[in-house]
Structures are given as C-alpha cells and as structure tokens.
C-alpha cells in the first residue's frame, strides 16, 4: 500500500499541475502535426485549426536524418484555439489514439529517423559535462550498442534452452522484470516527444541488466546441466512408477472381478455356501 501511495501521489501532482501539458505538446509537434493523415484523425476528434496546421507543416524544413518538427508559435493568435485544445483535451485524445492504434505503439519507436528531438540520438553523454568528463572502460560492456545487445539476448535464450535453466524460478522472475523494463521504455517514449533518451534510461537500464543476469544464469547452468537433467529424468521415472502402482479409476473399473474365494490373488476363505474353486 505504501509503494502504491508513493507511486500515485507524484503522478497525481504532475497531472494536477498540468506538468504534462508541454510533454503532450511535444508529442503533437513531432508525431502528429507533420503527418496529414494523423492531423485528419485528430481533427475528426475535436482538434481545431486543421488548415492552419497543414499550411504550417508544408513550410517545415526537410532535414536529412532528422524527424520533422512542426511547432506553432505560442504568441500567434491564429493558433490560440489549438493551444487551448491541447491543454484541455490533448492528453485524452492522444490516449484514445494509442488505444485505437496498438500497432503504432510498437512500431513508432522503431521508425528512423527517430520521431523525437533534443534527445542526442540515444547518446546519454549529451548530459555529461563537456569538461572533466570521465570515460569508463565498462560503458561498452554494461551499455552495449543495439547489435551487441541483440546478440547477448540471443545468447541468453540459447543458454537457457541448452541448460534448461528456463524451467527454474529465478530465470523466469528475471525475464518478467526484463519485460517490465521494455514496457517502461515504451510508456516513457510515448509520454514525450523530446529528450526520450533521458526519459527511457530507467527502463533501458533494467532491460540491459536483466539480459546480463539471464546470460549469467545460463553460464552457471552449464556447470550443473548434468545434475539438472538427472533430476528431471528421476522425476519422470517417479511419475511412471507412481502410475504403475496407482492405476486410475477408469482402469480399475475396466478390470475383471476376481473369482470368488480369491483375495488379493491368493486363495482365501470362501463365503458360506460357496464352493471354493480348485
């Protein structure tokens, strides 16, 4: 309960203070206003000034390897209705867009150039001071580039399959936490249109740390793979033996009754008036 309160109170304060207004506006600048089809969708859901937006988007500079950004001047009276609409209804309309376009939620972060601005193209060193900067030799190891990270993920899956460590609880718990990190990255990325590198750093760190732990668990599993397989074979053998001495109810019902006078496969006392066979 305490964790729930600690997590909800700051978010409620953020919403109540309209701190998210600029974040939503950033999303519109880079992911909605530059695209006529999206402008049409939001206009159909109440967004004003469609013609003014399309006219402004046509004048936006086209830069190579940079996502287009269409930001209306805040002091222009022609865009005051749009500014008021974003403050009052922009967040709810954007949430409706995400809910009705699930493929967009997954595919939009993968578009290149990345549809964001002021984010250093994924390089966290933009937040480091220009002078007296310290470089760590472990940066490329603990924070590998995308290709190396994908190879590490493939290695983690291969080791888990080879050693069957995926059947154990620690591996599954770490996997769930790693997937939670991916979800956190998606939520943070869609929550703002600029500085997404900074916003997604917590989820990115969780995912990378999770993959490292999964690889480590797989390497540890290589040392006792024989013990794990022996235990699994013994478990299955026990299941088969248990099935042999404990027939199911259906099997018992299908068995022929024993001859009268025989108890447990041996000759026993016959009932009164009944002749014992043999």
N, C-alpha and C positions, 0 to 999 in steps of 0.2 A: 504494500500500500504506500509506504514512504517513497519507494522508487517511482511509483505511478504519479504521486503528487509532485515530486521533483521534476519529472519529465513533462507534466502537463502545464504546471504554473508558468514556466518561461514561455512556452508556446502560446498560452492564452494571453500573456502580456504582450508578446510580439504582435498577435493579431489585433488586440485591443488598441494598441498604439499605432496601428497601420504601418508598422515597420515593413510589412511585406509588400506595400504598395509599389515601392521602387523595384523590388525583385520581379513582381508581375509585369511592370512596365518594361523591364529589361527583356523579359521573355517575349513580349509583343514586338519589341524593336527588332529582334534578330530571328525569331522563329515564326512570326505571324505576318507582320506588316510587309515584309519583302515578297510575299507569295500571294498572288491574286486569288487562287482558289481558297486559301485559308482566310483571306480578308473577306471573301464572299460568305464563307461559313459563319464567321463571327458577326458579319453584318446582318445575316439572317437571324442571329440570336441577340440582336439589340445593339451591336456596336455602331455608333454613328460615324459620319464623315467618310463614307466609303470612297467617294470620288476624290476627295482631298487626299486620302491615303494613297490611292493608286497614282495620283499625279505626283505626290512626293516620292513614292517608290521609283517612279520612272527616272527621276533625277539623281538617284543614289549612285555613287561611283562604283564601278565594277572592278574590283581588285583581285589579282590572282592569289590563290591560296588563302584568301580571307573571306569569311562569310559576310554577305551584305547586311548592313545595319541601317534601318530606316527609323530615325528618331525625330519626332516632331518638335519644333521649337516650343519650349514651355511658355514663352511670352507672346505667342501668336494667338490672337483671339479666335482665329478660324478653327483652332484645334482645342479650344476650351471644352466643348461638349465631349470630345473624345477623352480628354484628361479626366473629366468628372466621371465618365462611364468606367474608365479603368479603375478609379478609386472605389466606386460603388459596386460595380458588377464584374470587373475584370477577373478576379480570382475565381468566382463561381463559374463564369463562362469557360475559363481555362480548365478547371476541373472537369466540367462537362465534356470538353474537347478530349481530354485524356481518357475519360471513361468510355467515350464512344469511338475512340481510335486506339485500341490496345496495341496494334502493330506499330503505331507511331511511338509509343512509349519505349519500345525495344530498339527500333530501327533508327530513330532520330539521333541518338548519341553516337551512332556509327557513321553518320554522314561526314564526308570530307569535301571541302574544309569544314571543320567542326563549327557548328552553329552557336558560336559564343564569341565574346570579345573581352579584351583585357584579362586574358587567362594564361598568357605566357606559353600557349600551345602545349600545355601539360607539363611544363618545366617548373618545378617548385622553387628553383634557385632564384626566380624573379623576386621572391620575397626576402632573399638573403641580402645583407648589406653589400654594397659594391666594394667596400674596402674592408680589409681584415677578414676576408671570407676564408673559412676553413673547409677544405675538402676532405672527405673521409674515404679511404680505400674500400670500405664496405658498402658504399652507396650503390654501386652497380650490382652488388651481391644481394643485399636486402631489398633493394628497389630496382629490380631488373627491368629492362625495356620490354615492350609488349611481346616480341618474338620469343625472348628468353623466358618470359613469364608463361607463355603458352606451352613451351617445351617442358617447363617444370610441372605444369598442371598435367600434361600427358604422362610424365614420369610418375607422378603421384598415383594416377589411375592404374598405370601398368604395374607398379609395385603392389598396390592394393589387391589387384587381381591375381598376381603371381603368388603372393604370400597369404591371400585370403584374410588379410587384416581388416578388410572392409566389413567383415562379419562381427567385429568387436565394437563395443560401445564407444570407446574413446575416438575411434576413427569416424564414426557416424556423428558424434557430437561436434567434432571439429568441422566436419563437412557442412553441417547445418549452420554453424556460426559463419563459415565462409560464404555460404549462400545469402545469409542475412547481410553480410557486408556488400554483396552485389546489389541487393535491394536498396540498401542505404545509399549507395552510389547513384542509383537511378533516381531516387527521390531527391537527393541533393542536386543532381544535374538538372532535373526538370524544374527545380524550385527557383532558378535564377538564370538569366541569360548572359551574365558576365562573371568573371572570376570563378568559373566552375572548377578549376584546378584546386583552389583553396577550399571550396565547399565540399568536394568529394574526397578530400585527403583522408578523413577518418575511415570511410568505407574502403578506400583503396588500400590503406594500411592493414585493415582487418583481413581483406582478401589475400594480400601477399603473405601476411603472417600465417594465415590458415593454410595456404599451399605449402609453405615451408614446413609446418608441423606435419602435414599429411605425408610429405616426402620423408621426413624423419621417421615417422611411424612405419612407413613402408620399409625403410632401411633396417630399422630394428626388427621388423617382422622377418627379414631374411635370415636372422640369426637363430630363430626358433621355428622355422617353417616346418621342419620335420616333426617337432613336438605338436604343433597345431594340427597337422594332418593326421598324426597318430591318434590324438584325442578325438578328432572328428570321426575317424574310422571306428574307434572304440564306441563312440556314441551311437553310430549307425548299427554296429553289431549288437549293442544292447537293445536297441529298438527291435531288431529282428528276433532276438532271443525272447524278448518280452512278448512279442506277437505269437511266438510258438507255444509258450506255456499259458498264454491268456487269450484263448480264442474269442472271437466276437460273439455277440448274442445270436446273430444270424447263423454263424457256423454251428453253434450249439443246437439251434432249433432244427437244423438240417441233418443232424446225426441220427442214426437209427437207435432206438432204445435197446438197452442191454437185455439179454434173456433173463427171465425171472429166475431168481435164485442166485444170480451173479451180482456181486457187489464189488465195484471198482476193478473189474477184470478178474476177480478171484471167486472161487466157489464160496458162497455164504449160506446162512440158514434160509431155507425156503419158507414161504408163508404157509400158515396152516392149511392143510388140504390140497397143497400144490406139490406135485411130484418134481423133485429136483432132476434136471437132465443129466444123462451120463451116469 
